[in-house]
Amino acid sequence: MTVTAKEILAGDVRAAARLMRDLDDEIPAAVRVLKSLYRHTGRAYILGVTGAPGSGKSTLVNRITSLLRKRGKTVGIVAIDPTSPYTGGAILGDRIRMQQHALDEGVFIRSLATRGHLGGLSRSTLDIVNVMDAMGKDVILIETVGVGQDEVEIVKVAHTNIVVVVPGLGDDIQAIKAGILEIADIFVVNKADREGADKTRREIETMISMGEYGEGEWKPPVLPTVAATDTGTAELLVEVERHREYAFREPHIARYRREKARVELLEILKTRLIEKAVSDLESHGLLEPLLADLARKRKDPYSISEKVVDHSFALRLLGGRDNPPKKKRY
């Protein structure tokens, strides 16, 4: 059954679920619907939650969602889990911690597998966010996969980024390295009832004060929470709202929109160009021979990539030389 843009704009949950599934499976018809929805996006507030595995991201997202619902806000949640390199499957266990919202019509939860995509997000994350945005969700929460220091892709997507750290798991020094530090708009020291929480908080505050971190005059606050008991989450939401007001001012919001547009376009281009290049190689019967030559070290991947990029690779490889074969005259 084909999903229509009209159904999505009307907030039809079943239609949205089907469209998201088809987008994740790269169904062409779903992309056509997304094209017509795009001009209806840009209204939702996007909040990213990232951090190491076991830091309590899912529980924190669950608590934030409850507070937002009490304020009458509709919420979309994109929860991303790692994909098995062997089976291609994913546990998608974040939804277990959010069962209390499963029957809430004001909350839409979508779990995604990374499918090998790096940076903490899934390949289809932006598409799913755009569908939730077009549905009319007030706030969209993105919980990243939890992979560590390289999990910085969320900064390109969210208006506000929360970085969650915990004491006692060896994350103190890791979390305050430059890559993860620079993406944080707000730091949360979760499980703050554990020993060493104050030390973790002081270390992060010291690093913030020593470096040119943050955006403009915004300096990331460092907040203690115990998400399991809902301690500190109300104070966290106050800081989230404060950053939202800051982020939506000019020139910050204009810069964010340009950067998000850039990311969307480049991500789509990368996917399409790679698919086109691989398809061309396969259609000419070149992919497997090239892989065999690479495995035997007869060719190098750099030279092959250069030929692929210049759009005349098929002719050159088929001709077996650097210059394409001459066309016959008839």
SVG drawing of the C-alpha trace seen along z (x, -y; Angstrom):
<svg xmlns="http://www.w3.org/2000/svg" viewBox="-5 -37 56 51">
<polyline fill="none" stroke="black" stroke-width="0.4" points="0.0,0.0 1.5,-3.3 1.9,-6.0 1.0,-9.5 2.4,-12.9 -1.1,-13.9 -1.3,-11.0 2.1,-12.0 1.1,-15.7 -2.1,-14.6 0.0,-12.8 -1.1,-9.3 1.1,-7.0 0.7,-3.8 1.5,-5.6 4.5,-7.2 5.7,-3.8 5.4,-2.3 7.2,-5.2 10.1,-5.0 10.4,-1.3 10.6,-1.8 13.1,-4.7 15.3,-2.5 15.0,0.2 15.7,-2.4 12.4,-1.9 12.3,-4.4 8.6,-5.2 9.4,-6.2 12.0,-8.7 9.4,-10.3 7.1,-10.9 10.0,-12.4 10.6,-14.8 7.1,-16.3 7.4,-16.4 10.7,-18.2 9.3,-21.7 7.1,-21.0 10.1,-20.3 12.2,-22.6 9.7,-23.3 10.7,-20.7 13.3,-21.2 15.9,-18.5 17.7,-17.4 20.6,-15.0 21.7,-12.7 25.1,-11.0 27.6,-9.3 29.3,-6.0 27.4,-2.7 26.0,-2.2 25.9,-5.9 22.1,-5.8 21.1,-7.6 17.9,-5.6 16.7,-6.2 17.5,-9.9 15.6,-10.2 12.7,-8.4 12.7,-10.9 13.0,-13.9 10.1,-12.6 7.9,-12.3 8.6,-15.9 8.0,-17.2 4.6,-15.3 3.6,-16.9 4.1,-20.3 1.9,-19.2 4.7,-18.7 4.5,-16.0 7.7,-14.0 9.5,-11.9 12.3,-9.5 14.9,-8.1 16.9,-5.4 19.9,-4.0 21.5,-0.6 24.6,1.0 24.3,3.6 25.8,7.0 28.7,7.4 27.7,11.1 23.9,11.2 23.1,7.7 20.6,7.5 20.3,5.3 18.9,5.8 17.0,2.4 16.7,2.7 16.3,-1.0 12.5,-0.7 12.4,1.7 13.3,-1.2 10.6,-3.4 7.6,-1.1 5.6,-3.6 5.3,-5.8 4.4,-3.0 0.7,-3.7 1.0,-7.4 -0.3,-8.9 1.8,-12.0 5.0,-10.0 6.4,-8.2 9.4,-5.9 11.5,-4.6 14.5,-2.3 17.1,-2.2 20.2,0.1 23.4,-1.6 23.9,0.9 27.6,0.1 27.2,-3.6 29.8,-5.3 29.6,-8.5 26.9,-7.3 23.9,-7.7 22.2,-5.5 22.3,-6.1 18.5,-6.9 18.5,-9.1 18.0,-12.4 15.2,-10.9 13.4,-9.6 13.8,-13.0 12.3,-14.7 9.3,-12.5 8.7,-13.1 9.2,-16.8 6.6,-16.8 4.2,-14.8 4.2,-17.9 6.3,-16.6 7.3,-19.5 10.5,-17.9 12.6,-15.1 15.0,-13.3 17.9,-11.4 19.7,-8.9 22.9,-7.8 24.4,-4.4 26.9,-4.9 30.3,-4.3 32.6,-6.6 34.8,-9.5 34.0,-9.3 30.3,-9.8 30.2,-13.4 28.0,-13.3 25.0,-14.3 26.3,-17.9 25.3,-18.3 21.8,-17.3 20.6,-18.5 19.9,-22.1 21.1,-21.1 23.5,-18.3 23.6,-16.6 26.8,-14.5 26.2,-12.0 29.2,-10.7 29.3,-8.6 31.9,-8.2 33.7,-5.0 33.7,-3.4 37.0,-4.9 35.1,-7.4 36.3,-10.5 39.4,-11.2 38.0,-9.8 34.8,-11.9 36.7,-15.2 38.9,-14.7 38.5,-17.5 36.3,-15.7 33.5,-14.8 34.0,-17.9 33.5,-20.3 30.1,-18.9 28.5,-19.3 26.1,-22.1 25.2,-20.5 27.2,-18.0 25.3,-15.5 27.2,-13.5 24.6,-10.8 24.6,-8.2 25.8,-11.1 25.1,-9.1 28.2,-7.1 31.6,-7.7 33.7,-10.0 30.9,-12.0 32.0,-15.2 35.5,-14.6 34.2,-13.9 32.2,-17.1 35.2,-19.2 37.4,-17.7 34.9,-18.6 34.4,-22.1 38.1,-22.6 38.5,-21.5 35.7,-23.8 37.3,-26.8 40.8,-26.0 39.7,-25.7 37.8,-27.7 34.9,-25.4 31.2,-26.1 29.6,-28.3 30.1,-32.1 29.2,-33.2 27.6,-29.8 29.6,-27.7 28.3,-24.2 26.9,-23.7 27.7,-20.5 24.8,-19.0 24.5,-16.0 21.6,-13.6 20.4,-10.2 18.1,-9.3 17.0,-6.0 15.3,-8.0 14.4,-11.1 16.8,-13.2 18.1,-16.3 16.1,-15.9 13.9,-18.9 17.0,-21.1 18.4,-19.6 15.3,-20.6 15.7,-24.1 19.2,-24.2 17.9,-22.6 15.3,-25.3 17.9,-28.0 20.1,-26.6 17.1,-26.4 16.4,-30.1 20.1,-30.7 20.3,-28.4 17.2,-29.9 18.6,-33.4 20.3,-34.9 22.9,-34.2 23.0,-30.8 19.8,-29.4 20.7,-30.6 24.1,-28.9 22.5,-25.7 20.1,-25.6 22.8,-26.0 25.0,-23.3 22.1,-20.9 21.2,-21.5 24.8,-20.9 24.9,-17.6 21.6,-16.4 22.8,-17.1 26.3,-15.6 25.0,-12.5 22.6,-11.9 25.2,-12.6 27.7,-10.2 25.1,-7.4 24.0,-8.0 27.4,-8.3 28.7,-5.2 25.7,-3.2 26.2,-4.5 29.9,-3.7 29.4,-0.2 26.5,0.4 28.6,-0.7 31.4,1.6 29.1,4.5 27.2,3.9 30.5,4.0 31.7,7.1 34.6,5.2 34.0,5.3 35.0,8.9 38.1,8.8 39.2,5.6 38.7,7.0 40.8,10.1 43.6,7.8 43.5,5.8 43.7,8.9 46.7,10.1 48.3,6.6 48.3,6.2 46.4,2.9 46.0,0.4 42.6,-1.0 43.8,-4.6 44.4,-4.5 41.1,-2.6 39.2,-5.2 40.7,-8.0 39.5,-6.4 36.0,-5.8 35.7,-9.5 36.6,-10.9 33.5,-9.2 35.5,-7.5 36.6,-4.6 34.5,-2.0 36.0,-2.9 39.5,-3.0 39.3,0.3 37.6,2.0 40.2,0.7 42.9,1.9 44.9,-1.4 44.8,-5.0 43.2,-6.3 39.7,-5.2 39.4,-3.1 38.6,-5.1 35.1,-4.9 34.7,-3.2 33.6,-5.2 30.7,-3.9"/>
</svg>
